[in-house]
């Protein structure tokens, strides 16, 4: 009897299987069928809620390359957004950049975010004060040097809208 060990990730969905090859292949096909149905339902829901067309993976990769640069583990912006609150919006974008490009460092520490902000053209003395206008989009944990920042769902949507306005 052949044994098969299989680990696959499709988006947020994961399949882990180990056992008889025939059984694992059958379960994997069922997994693919279920995963194949989910993105279509999500796309329909997104189209109903928002008239914008959903961003494909290839388009998203291209957009991320136009917005962000990663050097020595530090994510920076190619260009600062030209919005009314450019510094705060740039910090929101940087948080999104860490989520997309460096998920192992997300939520991003305040120290790392400050390191990313400077070469991105964001000159602020304190991150928390610069982001007060965006506090409904940001989640903050920890104190002092162990502070970590991340985006909530509206924050991620806001970052996506800024990126699409900049380069979309």
C-alpha positions in Angstrom: 0.0 0.0 0.0 1.4 3.4 -1.1 1.4 6.2 1.5 1.2 9.8 0.6 1.9 12.9 2.6 0.5 16.1 1.2 0.5 19.7 2.5 -1.1 22.4 0.3 -2.1 26.0 1.0 -4.5 27.8 -1.3 -5.0 31.4 0.0 -6.1 31.0 3.6 -7.2 27.4 3.1 -4.9 24.6 4.1 -4.9 20.9 3.3 -2.8 18.4 5.3 -3.1 14.7 4.6 -1.1 11.6 5.3 -2.2 8.0 4.6 -3.1 5.7 1.7 -2.5 7.4 -1.6 -6.0 6.7 -3.0 -7.7 8.2 0.0 -5.5 11.3 0.2 -6.0 12.0 -3.6 -9.8 11.6 -3.1 -9.8 14.0 -0.1 -7.5 16.4 -1.9 -9.9 16.5 -4.9 -12.8 17.3 -2.5 -10.7 20.0 -0.9 -10.0 21.6 -4.3 -13.7 21.5 -5.2 -14.6 23.3 -2.0 -11.8 25.9 -2.3 -12.7 26.4 -6.0 -16.3 27.4 -4.9 -15.2 29.9 -2.2 -13.4 32.5 -4.3 -16.3 32.7 -6.7 -18.8 33.3 -3.9 -16.5 35.9 -2.4 -16.0 37.7 -5.7 -19.8 37.8 -6.2 -20.3 39.3 -2.8 -17.5 41.8 -3.3 -19.0 42.9 -6.6 -22.4 43.4 -5.1 -21.0 45.4 -2.2 -18.5 47.4 -4.2 -18.7 48.3 -7.9 -14.9 48.0 -8.3 -13.6 44.9 -9.9 -11.8 42.5 -7.6 -8.0 42.5 -7.8 -6.5 39.3 -9.2 -3.4 37.8 -7.7 -1.3 38.8 -10.6 -2.6 42.3 -10.6 -2.1 42.5 -6.8 1.5 41.4 -7.1 2.1 44.0 -9.8 0.5 46.7 -7.6 2.6 45.7 -4.6 5.8 46.0 -6.7 4.8 49.5 -7.7 3.9 50.6 -4.2 6.6 48.9 -2.1 10.3 48.1 -2.1 11.9 45.6 0.2 15.6 46.0 1.1 17.4 44.1 3.9 14.1 43.1 5.4 12.8 46.7 5.6 9.7 47.5 3.6 9.5 51.1 2.2 7.3 53.0 -0.1 8.2 53.8 -3.7 6.2 57.0 -3.5 4.4 58.8 -0.7 0.6 59.1 -1.2 -0.7 62.5 -2.2 -3.6 62.7 0.2 -4.7 65.2 2.8 -3.1 63.2 5.6 -0.1 61.8 3.7 2.0 60.8 6.7 -0.7 58.8 8.4 -1.7 57.2 5.1 1.9 56.3 4.3 2.1 54.6 7.7 -1.1 52.6 7.0 0.4 51.6 3.6 3.6 50.5 5.3 1.6 48.3 7.8 -0.1 46.8 4.8 3.2 46.2 3.1 4.5 44.3 6.0 1.3 42.2 6.1 1.7 41.4 2.3 5.5 41.1 2.0 6.8 40.2 5.4 4.0 38.3 7.2 6.5 36.8 9.6 7.1 40.4 11.0 3.4 41.3 11.1 2.0 42.9 13.3 4.9 45.2 12.8 6.9 46.6 15.7 7.0 50.4 16.3 10.7 50.3 15.8 10.5 48.6 12.5 7.7 50.8 11.3 9.8 53.9 12.2 12.7 52.4 10.3 10.5 52.0 7.3 8.9 55.4 7.6 12.1 57.5 7.3 13.3 56.3 3.9 9.6 56.4 2.7 9.5 60.2 3.3 7.5 60.1 6.5 9.1 62.5 9.0 7.3 62.2 12.3 8.7 62.2 15.9 6.1 59.8 17.3 4.2 57.2 15.3 1.2 57.1 17.6 0.6 60.9 17.3 1.0 60.7 13.5 -1.7 58.0 13.3 -4.3 59.5 15.5 -6.5 60.4 12.6 -6.5 56.7 11.5 -7.0 55.1 14.9 -10.2 53.4 13.8 -8.2 51.5 11.1 -5.3 50.5 13.3 -4.9 48.0 16.1 -2.1 48.7 18.6 -0.8 46.2 21.2 2.0 46.4 23.7 3.7 49.3 25.4 6.7 51.5 24.7 9.4 49.6 22.7 7.3 46.4 22.4 4.4 48.2 20.7 3.1 46.4 17.6 0.8 47.8 14.9 -1.6 46.0 12.6 -4.6 46.9 10.4 -8.1 45.8 11.0 -10.3 44.8 8.1 -11.4 48.4 7.3 -7.8 49.4 7.5 -6.8 46.8 4.9 -9.6 48.0 2.6 -8.5 51.6 3.1 -4.8 50.7 2.3 -6.0 48.9 -0.9 -8.0 51.9 -1.9 -5.0 54.2 -1.5 -2.8 51.9 -3.5 -5.4 51.7 -6.3 -5.7 55.5 -6.4 -2.0 55.9 -6.5 -1.2 53.3 -9.2 -4.4 51.5 -10.2 
